[in-house]
Amino acid sequence: MTATAEELGAPPAHRDRNVARWLLGLALSLLGDQVYFVSLAWVAARSASPEDVGWILGAGSVPRLLLLLLGGAAADRFGARRTALISDTLRAGVMVLVAAILVAGSPSVPLLVMLAVAFGVVDALYLPAAGAMPRRLVSDDQLARLQGMKAVVQRLSIVLGAPLAGWLVAGYGLAAAFGANAVLFSLSVAVLAVTRLRPHGDAPSPSAEPSHQQERPTDLLGDVAAGLRYVHSSRHLQVLLVVVAIVEVGFSGPINVGLPLLALDRDWGAGGVGLVLGGFGAGAALTSLGVAVLGHVPRAGAVTGAGALLLGGMVAAIGLSPSLPWAVAASAVLGAASGICGTLTSSLVLYAAGPEQAGRVMALVSVAAMGSIPLGYAGTGMLAGVAGPFLPFVLGGAATALAGAAALARRSIRTAVLPRA
């Protein structure tokens, strides 16, 4: 039995003040993320050698990836909102500490690495909690709309965050930038503190295969194991997670690493890279906004698989583009496919997971995506060095398209639907 907004007496997501509060808190936290990464890169560049900058910026990714499953278990055991509040509070504390260190003097490389590690640990708490909260903010029929709204907020935060960081650093200095970031995270805490989630009470989703009923574990590691067993019992969720991982490998490497190499090879220049990425951002924002406005996409599973097929085709098309305008056009279509595919995939995963497992399942989504990124980056560099920068786009696009075809071949994915209001 699927719960709808009408049955729960709740307004639709776009008219729900509680949802608006959550989106505001999310936006403040995402802005803080952008300011943090830009400011950390700048302070690292000023305080360390180029080799050390890479170590500093990458230091936080290891604990983040290793601890994500524990973060998901914490979100399910202690509550997604409480976990997000604690992690944002800790983020604010880390920013205050960095600002104080910068006021006192120039930080050392080991200290910057330790700060990056601390932020990565806190991120491992925040990401699953933030991913799970939509499952208990709205009814099932509003999930796709809310995920579309969330995607738009994420895009805007990326667009605004980097210029905000640059303005703060250039105008007021690094210590002020980190101090302002502490304020952003503190404001996020204040907004999330007045956001209310619906209590557990939804019936298990029909799109997830049933798992064996077991007693609740007594510790977080037991919760992690139970979450893994839950996903292992659902072929539907397994296929979705594999699709996420393959798409991330096929997409992230060519776009983030291969595009500058392709632009250099074809004399597009840095401006050409910006135009291609701008086309992608515009396309992704447009389709995410479309899902938010429509609120429902018929045959969401089939559309997701078709979107992955199109996404793969456009990744390959960028690498084979004869000129910059063709690459920009392909990137815009790629962004459109990515926007709808990402929004619907996250909605399908959340709907299949159910509220009591949402944190752990979303943690596995993050692991599948983030764990695939280094492979995509390394593979892109190797392939570009062997046969030229076009090859990672062709092979990455082929892998992404195969993931879409595999999703369509799976009946549970092909016929999966999200509730209509």
C-alpha positions as CSV (number, residue, x, y, z in Angstrom):
1,M,0.0,0.0,0.0
2,T,1.5,3.3,-1.1
3,A,1.0,6.4,1.0
4,T,0.0,9.5,-1.0
5,A,-0.1,13.1,0.1
6,E,-3.9,13.2,-0.2
7,E,-4.2,10.2,2.2
8,L,-1.8,11.7,4.7
9,G,-3.5,15.1,4.5
10,A,-0.2,16.7,3.4
11,P,0.4,19.4,0.8
12,P,2.4,18.5,-2.4
13,A,6.1,19.0,-2.0
14,H,6.3,22.3,-3.9
15,R,3.7,23.8,-1.5
16,D,5.0,22.2,1.7
17,R,6.7,24.8,4.0
18,N,8.5,21.9,5.8
19,V,10.0,20.9,2.5
20,A,11.0,24.5,1.8
21,R,12.8,24.6,5.2
22,W,14.7,21.4,4.4
23,L,15.7,22.6,0.9
24,L,17.0,25.9,2.5
25,G,19.0,23.9,5.0
26,L,20.4,21.7,2.3
27,A,21.3,24.7,0.1
28,L,23.2,26.3,3.0
29,S,25.1,23.1,3.7
30,L,25.9,22.6,0.0
31,L,27.1,26.2,-0.3
32,G,29.3,25.5,2.7
33,D,30.7,22.5,0.9
34,Q,31.7,24.5,-2.1
35,V,33.2,27.3,-0.1
36,Y,35.2,24.8,2.0
37,F,36.7,23.0,-1.0
38,V,37.6,26.2,-2.9
39,S,39.1,27.7,0.3
40,L,41.0,24.6,1.2
41,A,42.5,24.4,-2.3
42,W,43.6,28.0,-2.0
43,V,45.2,27.7,1.4
44,A,46.9,24.4,0.4
45,A,48.3,26.1,-2.8
46,R,49.7,28.9,-0.6
47,S,51.1,26.7,2.1
48,A,52.3,23.5,0.3
49,S,54.1,22.2,-2.8
50,P,52.0,21.1,-5.8
51,E,52.5,17.5,-4.8
52,D,51.3,18.1,-1.3
53,V,48.2,20.0,-2.6
54,G,47.0,16.7,-4.1
55,W,47.5,14.9,-0.9
56,I,45.7,17.5,1.1
57,L,42.7,17.7,-1.2
58,G,42.4,14.0,-1.5
59,A,42.9,13.2,2.2
60,G,39.2,13.6,3.1
61,S,38.0,11.2,0.4
62,V,39.5,8.0,2.0
63,P,37.7,8.2,5.4
64,R,34.5,9.5,3.7
65,L,34.4,6.3,1.5
66,L,35.4,4.0,4.3
67,L,32.9,5.3,6.8
68,L,29.8,5.9,4.6
69,L,28.2,2.6,5.5
70,L,28.5,3.4,9.2
71,G,27.1,6.9,8.5
72,G,24.1,5.2,6.8
73,A,23.6,2.9,9.8
74,A,23.7,5.9,12.1
75,A,21.1,7.7,10.1
76,D,18.7,4.7,10.3
77,R,19.4,4.0,14.0
78,F,19.4,7.5,15.4
79,G,17.4,9.3,12.8
80,A,18.4,11.1,9.5
81,R,17.6,14.6,10.8
82,R,19.5,14.1,14.1
83,T,22.5,12.7,12.2
84,A,22.4,15.6,9.7
85,L,22.2,18.1,12.6
86,I,25.2,16.6,14.4
87,S,27.3,16.4,11.3
88,D,26.5,20.0,10.3
89,T,27.4,21.1,13.8
90,L,30.7,19.3,13.6
91,R,31.3,20.9,10.2
92,A,30.8,24.3,11.7
93,G,33.3,23.4,14.5
94,V,35.9,22.3,12.0
95,M,35.5,25.6,10.1
96,V,36.0,27.6,13.3
97,L,39.1,25.6,14.1
98,V,40.6,26.3,10.7
99,A,39.8,30.0,10.9
100,A,41.5,30.2,14.3
101,I,44.6,28.4,13.0
102,L,44.8,30.8,10.0
103,V,44.5,33.8,12.4
104,A,47.3,32.4,14.5
105,G,49.7,31.7,11.6
106,S,50.3,29.7,8.5
107,P,49.1,26.0,8.8
108,S,51.4,23.1,8.1
109,V,50.8,20.4,5.6
110,P,50.1,17.7,8.2
111,L,47.6,19.9,10.0
112,L,45.8,20.6,6.7
113,V,45.7,16.9,6.0
114,M,44.2,16.3,9.5
115,L,41.6,18.9,8.9
116,A,40.7,17.4,5.5
117,V,40.4,14.0,7.1
118,A,38.2,15.4,9.9
119,F,35.9,16.9,7.3
120,G,35.8,13.6,5.4
121,V,34.7,11.7,8.5
122,V,31.9,14.2,9.2
123,D,30.9,14.0,5.5
124,A,30.5,10.3,5.9
125,L,27.8,11.0,8.5
126,Y,26.1,13.8,6.5
127,L,25.8,12.3,3.0
128,P,23.6,9.2,3.9
129,A,21.5,11.3,6.2
130,A,20.8,14.0,3.6
131,G,20.1,11.3,1.0
132,A,17.6,9.5,3.3
133,M,15.6,12.5,4.6
134,P,13.4,12.9,1.5
135,R,12.0,9.4,2.2
136,R,10.4,10.8,5.4
137,L,9.7,14.3,4.3
138,V,7.1,13.6,1.7
139,S,4.6,10.8,0.7
140,D,5.6,8.3,-1.9
141,D,3.8,10.1,-4.7
142,Q,5.9,13.2,-4.1
143,L,9.4,11.6,-4.1
144,A,10.2,12.3,-7.7
145,R,9.1,15.9,-7.4
146,L,11.2,16.4,-4.3
147,Q,14.2,14.8,-5.9
148,G,13.9,17.1,-8.8
149,M,13.7,20.1,-6.5
150,K,16.8,18.8,-4.6
151,A,18.7,18.4,-7.9
152,V,17.9,22.0,-8.9
153,V,19.2,23.2,-5.5
154,Q,22.4,21.2,-5.9
155,R,23.0,22.7,-9.3
156,L,22.5,26.3,-8.0
157,S,24.7,25.6,-5.1
158,I,27.6,24.6,-7.4
159,V,27.1,27.6,-9.6
160,L,27.0,30.0,-6.7
161,G,29.4,28.4,-4.2
162,A,32.7,28.8,-6.1
163,P,32.2,32.5,-6.9
164,L,31.1,33.1,-3.2
165,A,34.3,31.4,-2.0
166,G,36.4,33.5,-4.4
167,W,34.8,36.7,-3.3
168,L,35.3,35.9,0.4
169,V,38.9,34.9,-0.1
170,A,39.8,37.8,-2.3
171,G,37.9,40.4,-0.3
172,Y,38.4,39.3,3.3
173,G,41.0,36.6,3.4
174,L,41.1,32.9,4.1
175,A,40.3,33.1,7.8
176,A,37.2,35.1,7.1
177,A,36.2,32.7,4.4
178,F,36.4,29.7,6.8
179,G,34.6,31.8,9.5
180,A,31.8,32.7,7.0
181,N,31.6,29.0,6.2
182,A,31.1,28.2,9.9
183,V,28.1,30.6,9.8
184,L,26.7,28.8,6.7
185,F,26.8,25.4,8.5
186,S,25.4,26.9,11.7
187,L,22.5,28.4,9.7
188,S,21.9,25.0,8.1
189,V,21.7,23.5,11.6
190,A,19.2,26.2,12.7
191,V,16.9,25.5,9.7
192,L,17.1,21.7,9.9
193,A,16.3,22.0,13.7
194,V,12.8,23.2,12.8
195,T,12.3,20.7,10.0
196,R,10.0,17.8,10.9
197,L,10.0,14.4,9.4
198,R,7.1,12.0,9.2
199,P,7.3,9.0,11.6
200,H,8.0,5.5,10.4
201,G,4.8,4.0,9.3
202,D,4.9,3.4,5.6
203,A,4.3,-0.1,4.3
204,P,7.1,-1.8,2.5
205,S,7.4,-0.7,-1.1
206,P,6.1,-3.2,-3.6
207,S,9.2,-2.5,-5.8
208,A,11.5,-4.1,-3.3
209,E,11.7,-7.8,-2.8
210,P,11.0,-8.8,0.8
211,S,13.9,-9.6,3.2
212,H,13.8,-11.9,6.2
213,Q,12.6,-10.4,9.4
214,Q,15.3,-10.3,11.9
215,E,15.9,-8.9,15.4
216,R,17.4,-5.4,15.4
217,P,21.2,-5.5,15.8
218,T,22.6,-4.0,19.0
219,D,25.4,-2.0,17.4
220,L,26.2,0.0,14.2
221,L,28.3,-2.8,12.7
222,G,25.3,-5.1,13.1
223,D,23.1,-2.4,11.4
224,V,25.6,-2.3,8.5
225,A,25.4,-6.1,8.1
226,A,21.6,-6.0,8.2
227,G,21.6,-3.3,5.6
228,L,23.9,-5.3,3.3
229,R,21.6,-8.4,3.8
230,Y,18.6,-6.3,2.9
231,V,20.1,-5.1,-0.4
232,H,21.4,-8.6,-1.1
233,S,17.8,-9.9,-0.8
234,S,16.6,-7.4,-3.4
235,R,17.7,-7.9,-7.0
236,H,15.9,-4.7,-7.9
237,L,18.1,-2.6,-5.6
238,Q,21.3,-4.5,-6.7
239,V,20.7,-3.7,-10.3
240,L,20.1,-0.1,-9.6
241,L,23.3,0.1,-7.6
242,V,25.3,-1.6,-10.3
243,V,23.8,0.9,-12.9
244,V,24.9,3.8,-10.7
245,A,28.4,2.5,-10.4
246,I,28.9,1.8,-14.1
247,V,27.4,5.1,-15.2
248,E,29.7,6.9,-12.8
249,V,32.8,5.1,-14.2
250,G,31.7,5.8,-17.8
251,F,30.7,9.4,-17.2
252,S,32.9,11.0,-14.6
253,G,36.3,10.1,-16.0
254,P,35.7,11.4,-19.6
255,I,33.9,14.6,-18.4
256,N,36.1,15.6,-15.5
257,V,39.5,14.3,-16.7
258,G,39.1,13.7,-20.4
259,L,37.4,17.0,-21.4
260,P,40.5,19.2,-20.7
261,L,42.7,16.7,-22.7
262,L,40.2,16.7,-25.6
263,A,40.0,20.5,-25.6
264,L,43.8,20.7,-25.7
265,D,44.0,18.2,-28.5
266,R,41.4,20.0,-30.6
267,D,42.4,23.6,-29.8
268,W,39.1,24.5,-28.1
269,G,40.9,26.2,-25.3
270,A,39.8,26.8,-21.7
271,G,36.8,28.7,-22.9
272,G,35.7,25.7,-24.9
273,V,35.8,23.5,-21.7
274,G,33.7,26.1,-20.0
275,L,31.1,26.1,-22.8
276,V,30.9,22.3,-22.9
277,L,30.4,22.2,-19.1
278,G,28.0,25.1,-19.3
279,G,25.9,23.2,-21.8
280,F,25.9,20.2,-19.5
281,G,24.8,22.2,-16.5
282,A,22.0,23.9,-18.4
283,G,20.6,20.6,-19.7
284,A,20.8,19.0,-16.3
285,A,19.1,21.9,-14.5
286,L,16.3,22.0,-17.1
287,T,15.3,18.4,-16.8
288,S,15.6,18.4,-13.0
289,L,13.3,21.4,-12.9
290,G,11.0,19.6,-15.3
291,V,10.6,16.7,-13.0
292,A,10.1,19.0,-10.1
293,V,7.3,20.8,-12.0
294,L,5.6,17.8,-13.4
295,G,5.9,15.8,-10.2
296,H,5.5,12.5,-11.9
297,V,7.2,10.7,-14.8
298,P,5.3,7.7,-16.2
299,R,7.2,4.4,-16.4
300,A,10.1,5.8,-14.4
301,G,12.2,2.6,-14.6
302,A,12.0,2.5,-18.4
303,V,12.7,6.2,-18.7
304,T,15.7,5.7,-16.4
305,G,17.2,3.0,-18.6
306,A,16.5,4.9,-21.8
307,G,18.1,8.0,-20.1
308,A,21.3,5.9,-19.4
309,L,21.3,4.8,-23.0
310,L,21.1,8.4,-24.3
311,L,23.7,9.5,-21.7
312,G,26.1,6.9,-23.0
313,G,25.5,8.0,-26.6
314,M,26.2,11.6,-25.8
315,V,29.4,10.9,-23.8
316,A,30.7,9.1,-27.0
317,A,29.4,11.9,-29.2
318,I,31.4,14.5,-27.3
319,G,34.6,12.6,-27.9
320,L,33.7,12.2,-31.6
321,S,32.5,15.8,-32.2
322,P,34.1,17.4,-35.2
323,S,33.8,20.9,-33.8
324,L,33.2,22.7,-30.5
325,P,29.5,23.6,-31.3
326,W,28.7,19.9,-31.8
327,A,30.4,19.1,-28.5
328,V,28.4,21.8,-26.7
329,A,25.2,20.5,-28.2
330,A,26.0,16.9,-27.3
331,S,26.9,18.1,-23.8
332,A,23.5,19.9,-23.4
333,V,21.7,16.6,-24.3
334,L,24.0,14.7,-22.0
335,G,23.1,17.1,-19.2
336,A,19.4,16.6,-19.9
337,A,19.8,12.9,-19.8
338,S,21.8,13.0,-16.7
339,G,19.3,15.2,-14.9
340,I,16.3,13.0,-15.5
341,C,18.3,9.8,-15.1
342,G,19.8,10.9,-11.8
343,T,16.6,12.2,-10.4
344,L,14.6,9.1,-11.3
345,T,17.3,6.7,-10.2
346,S,17.5,8.3,-6.7
347,S,13.7,8.3,-6.5
348,L,13.4,4.6,-7.5
349,V,16.1,3.7,-5.0
350,L,14.4,5.6,-2.1
351,Y,11.0,4.1,-3.0
352,A,12.4,0.6,-3.1
353,A,14.4,1.0,0.1
354,G,11.6,2.0,2.5
355,P,12.1,4.5,5.3
356,E,13.7,2.2,7.8
357,Q,16.6,1.2,5.5
358,A,16.9,4.5,3.5
359,G,20.1,5.7,5.2
360,R,22.0,2.5,4.6
361,V,20.8,2.1,1.1
362,M,21.7,5.7,0.2
363,A,25.1,5.1,1.8
364,L,25.6,2.2,-0.6
365,V,24.6,4.5,-3.5
366,S,27.3,7.0,-2.4
367,V,29.8,4.1,-2.1
368,A,28.9,2.9,-5.6
369,A,29.3,6.4,-7.1
370,M,32.3,7.7,-5.1
371,G,34.1,4.3,-5.3
372,S,33.8,4.3,-9.0
373,I,35.2,7.8,-9.6
374,P,39.0,7.0,-9.0
375,L,38.6,4.1,-11.4
376,G,37.1,6.3,-14.0
377,Y,39.8,9.0,-13.5
378,A,42.7,6.5,-13.7
379,G,41.2,4.7,-16.7
380,T,40.6,7.9,-18.6
381,G,44.2,9.0,-18.2
382,M,45.6,5.6,-19.3
383,L,43.3,5.3,-22.3
384,A,44.0,8.9,-23.4
385,G,47.7,8.3,-23.2
386,V,47.5,5.1,-25.3
387,A,45.2,6.1,-28.1
388,G,44.3,9.8,-27.7
389,P,41.6,11.7,-25.7
390,F,38.7,10.5,-27.8
391,L,38.9,6.9,-26.7
392,P,37.8,7.4,-23.0
393,F,34.7,9.1,-24.3
394,V,33.9,6.2,-26.7
395,L,34.5,3.4,-24.2
396,G,32.9,5.3,-21.3
397,G,29.9,6.0,-23.4
398,A,29.7,2.4,-24.5
399,A,29.9,1.2,-20.8
400,T,27.2,3.7,-19.8
401,A,24.9,2.6,-22.7
402,L,25.4,-1.0,-21.7
403,A,24.3,-0.2,-18.2
404,G,21.2,1.4,-19.6
405,A,20.5,-1.6,-21.7
406,A,21.0,-4.0,-18.8
407,A,18.5,-1.9,-16.7
408,L,15.9,-2.2,-19.5
409,A,16.6,-5.9,-19.8
410,R,15.7,-6.4,-16.1
411,R,11.9,-6.6,-15.9
412,S,11.7,-5.2,-12.4
413,I,13.5,-2.1,-13.6
414,R,11.8,-1.8,-16.9
415,T,8.3,-1.9,-15.4
416,A,9.1,0.1,-12.2
417,V,6.8,3.0,-11.6
418,L,6.6,5.8,-9.0
419,P,3.2,6.5,-7.4
420,R,1.1,9.2,-9.1
421,A,-0.5,11.9,-6.9
